[in-house]
């Protein structure tokens, strides 16, 4: 293993959006077991510091690969299409209209049942976007379109947080 390896190489996985979650979890446990600082107590402080660096590196890679949105952003950036969400906020008109309708729906939702219904709609749309993202990355290698899809999913993720906050407020 090389600490500078990309996340997929580090985990011994194909560089794809579609991953087997159980395989990823198993590989993480194996890697953590082999680099855990407690295994290096007999070798001294320097060995433990290196093991700690490895442990942090493995955990960072695992968190990035486990989360579909982070994994997609990582793949896009590795393939030359940075997400650049802070500066590139352009979205298709249809998506913006959908966002506005959702926002209005959330503002008008008077009870937790209405908010949960909206949450179900958003979750279904998010699953559709993730499926399209997998096609764009794995089947077409269209990273420019995939990067735009990641930015859209970032908006959806933020909106889902707003839904959760609204639910918390209604249920208090």
C-alpha angles and dihedrals in degrees: 000000000000119000089220093057117118116257095259094050090046090056095038092241133137113259097252138124092232109075134171102242094203091052091049092050092048093049090049091053091049093049094045090049092053097046102034110132092230088068089062103050092111092054094060139243097308092055090047091051091052090047089051090053089051092047091052091047092051092048093049092050091046093051091049095047095042095056111071094211094049091044092052092048090049092050092048092050092046089053095050103265108107115199093225090182093167093063104021109062098146111135133177114268092243092055092049090050089051090050091051092049091050092048091051090047091052092047091050097043105113100185141027092258091061091047091050090050089054090046089055091052092049092047091051091050091048091053089052091051091049091051090051089047091055090052092048094050105033104029104029104021086218096154095169091059090040091054090053089049090052090052089051091050090051088058090049091050091052091048090051088056089053089052091051091050091050091050090050090052094049093047096051 
